């Protein structure tokens, strides 16, 4: 999917009826992709040239890639604290019990990657083990399987994550990655691996946020950060259960936000609380804050009586109706992501696709740009 060109308009407050799409549901066995504004398929993947060949569909990967006495792979590596990450040769891993070796096709940039690269988490006292590989989520093809590693088979198309757990060392911005089978799920047949690789962290987080609010049809939810990876998927999920989504944004974001199902849009530099209260005098029923790094205070006054707040960044605070979500990429949640992708409940908006040797550029784009959806990294 390519995001439509941004346009320049004046400051605004606009509204429309939310779109109606089926409620989220588990993926049926015969699911197929429903056309959405963000729909992508292997045959139309814009990251591949016409002569690039088919996307991986199984068959066990390149058997020679990990053979021989001197096995190595390319990985986007941080050699020490404060160093500039670089694409280096690293020893190729072998799966231990419970692990699966995945030939990685695609990944994405997440805030965790930027934090690791800049040393923010190490400064917080979280142990790191160098050299380390950047990248959290991925999609690819199963290359080999350790003992007791679930029901996966060599050649399966899978997606998932390496969880953010100390010591920080393993990552997915590499030709191959070792992933615990409990953090993997199969990719739906109709979904290409670039889309799948950009989905796991953002989509799992979005599901957890919307679940925490227990939204009902007719309720109104304010999403702060609706243009980002997590917020854009949360907006689609909230709309799918019949909630009315409102959000701040920049003037050029309107078309993108409309495609997500956002009904009311305000300029993010305006007095958001006043704007929300003007349109919704009783306040909103819930707030998802996907971006604020500290306790949420700026938007709390937009919340109606008995309202709920949830956040993945510990911004929700404490007390009744406050939930700080701890990201947990289980197979159960990843299967839900797969089902929502397959039946069209959600789509992953990809702003730009970088190659692995351009990963520093991808990090810089994430840090300095106003991202609409996800920034993907194609590896093979």
N, C-alpha and C positions, 0 to 999 in steps of 0.2 A: 504494500500500500504506500502510496505517496501522498503526503499531506498537501491539500490545496494551497496555492500561493496565498500568502498573507496580504491583506489589503489595509489601507489606511483610511480610517474614518474618524469622526469627531468623538468626543466623550459622549457616553450614552448610557441609558438604562433601557433595556428592551426585554420583551417577554413574549412567550408563545406557549401554546399547549404542549405538554410533553408528549414524546412519541409513545406509542403503545407497542410493546414487544412481549413475547411470552415470558412468564415467570421463569427464573432459573430452575433447572431440573437436571437430574443425572443424565448422562449421555446414553441414549438408546443404542442398542446393538447395531442398528442400521442407520445411525445418524449421518447426515451429510451437511455441508456448509450452507447456511442460509445467506443470501446476498445481503451485505451491509455496506455502509459507506466506506468501511475500512477493509473489506474482504480482499484477501490475497490468496493465490493458489500457486502450486509449483510451476504451472505452465505460464504464469504471468509474473513470476518473481522478478521485480525490476533490478535486483542486485546481480542478476546473471545475464551474460551476453548470450545471443542466440546460439553460439557454438560452444557454450560452456558444458553441454551435456546435461543429462537428467540429474535431478536432485537425488541424494541417496535414498534408497527404498529398502535396504536390507542387504543380505548376502555376506555379512561378517566383516566388511571393511577391507582394507588393504593388508593382506596377510604379511607382506614384506615389511610393512612400516615398523613393526616391533620385533623383527627377527634378527638373528645374528648375535655375535658376542658383544658388540659395541652398540647397544640400543640407545637411541636418543630421540628427542622430539623438540619442536620449537615451542617456546612458552614465553609469554610476556611477563618479564621477571623484574622484581625489585630486589636488588642484591644486598642492600643495607639501608638503614634509616637515612632519609634525606637524599638518597640517590635518585636519578632519573630512571624510570622504568624503561626496559629495553627488551627486544626480542632476542632471546638467547637459546642455545642448545642446552637441554636439561636431560638427565637420565629418564628413560621411559619407565613408568611404574608397572607393577603387576598387581592384580587384585588379591587382597587377602580375604578371609572369610567375611561374608556379608557385603563385599564390595563388587562393583561392576566397573570395568574399564570401558569408557565410551570414547569413540572417535568423534570429536566435537566438530559440529558443522557451524554452529552460530551461538553467540552469546549476546549480552547487552551491557550497557553502562548503568550502574546504580550508584546512589549516593555513598554506599559502603565502599565502593571501589575508589572513589575520590578521597574518602576519609583515610583509607589505608595508604594510598599513594602519597598523601600529604603528611602522613605520620600522626594524624589527629588521635587515632585510637591508641597508639602506643603512648602518646602523651597522657592519655587517661589511665595508663597503667595496664592496658590489655596486652598480654604477652604476644610477641611476634617471633616467628622462627624463619630466619633468612638462610638462603634466598627463598623468597616466596613468590607465588604466582597470583596475579590479580584475576578478578572475575568471580562472580557468585553463581549465576544461572547459566544454563546451556541447553542445547538440543543436539542430538547426534544419533549415532548408530552403535549398538552394543558390539564391542570387539571381543571381549572375553569376560568370563564370569567366575568369581570366587565361590567357595563352598557356602551353602546356606544363604544364597543371595536372591531368594524369592523366585518368582515364576517367569523371569525374563529369559530370553533366548538370544544367542548370537544372531545379529542381523536385525533385531528389533529397533524401531525408531523410538527414541525415548527423549524425555525432557525432565529437567529437575534442577537441583541446586547442591552446592557444597555449603552447608550452613556456616554462619558466622560464629565460630566457636574458637576460643583460644586453645593452644597457640595458633595464631593466624599464619598459615603457610600454603596449603593447597588452594588451587584456583582453577577456573575454567577457561581462561584466555590462553589456551594451549591446544595443540593438535589432538591430544588425548587427555582425559581427566578420569580420576578415580572417584566414584560417587557411591555413597552408601545406598543400597537398594531401597531403603525406607524413604529416601528423598528423591525417588524417581517414579515416573509414570509413562505409559505409552502415549505417543503422539497420535492424534486422530489421522486417519488416512488422508483426509481432504486438506489437512493443514501442512503448509511447507515448513521446513526446519528453521528458516530465518524468523518467521513469526513465532514458532514454538520456542526458539531460543531467547526471544525477548520477553516472553510471557511470565516465567515462573515467579520471580521475586515480586514483581508488581502485582500480578493477578492474585497470588496467594494472600498477599497483604490486604488487597482490596476486599477479597472475600471475608477475611477475618474482621475487617472494619465494619462492613455492612452487616455481617452476622451479629456483631456486638451491639448494634443499634436496634435489632429486631424491628426493622421498619415495616410499616403496614401501608397498604394502598391509601392514598389521599393525604399522607403525611408529607411534610416539607423538610428537606435536608439541605443545609448549606455546606458546600464542599469547598474548602480552601486548598488550592493547589489542583484544581480540576483539570488543568491542561497537562499535568505531568503524567508519568507512567502509572503510578498508583491511583491518583485522582481521576484520571480519564477512565479507568476500568471501574472504579467505584461508582462513578456517575452512571455508567451503563447498567451496573447491577442494581443500583437504587431505582433507576427508571423501570427496570424489568419487573420489580415487585409492585409497581404502581405509585411510587413516591414521586413528588415534584422536586426536581433538583434545581437549586439556585447556586450561582457561583460568581466570584469576581474574575476579571480577566482584562486583557488589553484590547483595544478596539479591533486589532487584526485577528483576534482569537475567536470572533463571534461564529464564523462558519464552522470552525472546528468544534466549538462547544455545542452548537446546535446539533451536529452529527452525533454527539454523545447523548443527546436527549435533554440538555440543560434548558430549562424554561425561562428563567430570568437571569440576566447578565448585567453586572455593574462594572464600571471601570475600577480596577483594583486600587487606584490612588484616591478614589472618593471615600467619603465617610461611609464605610460599608454598613455599620450598624444602623445609621440613620436611613440609608437606602433600603435595607431589608425591612426595617420597621415601617417605613412608608408604604411598602408594597404588602407586607404581612404584619399588620398592627399587633397581633398577638405573639409575634415572634415565630421562629422556626421550631420544628419538633426535635431536630437533631442537627449536630454539626460534626462533620469529618474534617479534621485538620491534618492534611498529609504533609505539611512542610514546616510548621513552626517548631523550632528546636527546643524551646523552653515552655514552661507552663502557659497555657492559653489564657490570655486576659483580654486581648484586643477585640475578640469577636463574641465573648461570652454574653454580652448584653443583647445580642441578637437572638438569644435562646428564650423560648417561651417557658411558662411554668411547667415543671416536670420534664423539661427537655433533657436530652442525652448528648454527651460529647464523647468522641473516641478519637484516638491518635496513635500512630505507629512510632512517634518520636517522644513519648512520655509527656506530651503537652496537655493531656486531658485533665491533669490534676487529680485530686482525690475526693471521694465522697459519693453520694448517691448519683447514679446516672453518668458517672465518669469511668471510662474504660481505656486503659493504656494497653494496646495490643502488642504481644510479643510474637514476632514473626516465627512461624513454625511450618516449614515446608514438608509436610507429610505426604505419603502416597495418596491418602484419602483426599486431601485438599487439592493435590495436583490432578487427581482424577476428576474432581469437580471443574478445575480449569479446563481440562481436556473436553469435558462435556459441554461447557459453555462456549468454547471455541467452535466445537463441532456443530452445535445447533444454532449458532448465530446470536446467542444471548450477549456475548462480548466479542469484540475484535480488538486487536492490538494495533494501535497507530504507531507507525515507524517513521520518524522524521528523516533519518539519514542512516545509511549503511556504510560502515568503515570496514577495511580489511584488517587482519591482525597486525600487520606491520604499520598500520595507521592508528594504533590504539592510543598513542599519546595525543593525537589530534582529537580522538573521540572523548578522551578525558577532558581536554581543554574545552571542547564544545559543550560538554555537560556543565562545566563550571561557569562558563562565561555567557552562555546563550540562554534564551527563553525557550525551553524545550516544549514542543507539542508532542506528547506521547513519549516514545522511546527512541534511544539511539542504539542501533544494533551493530554488532561486530561479526562479520562473516569470516570463518576460519578455514573452511575447506569447501 
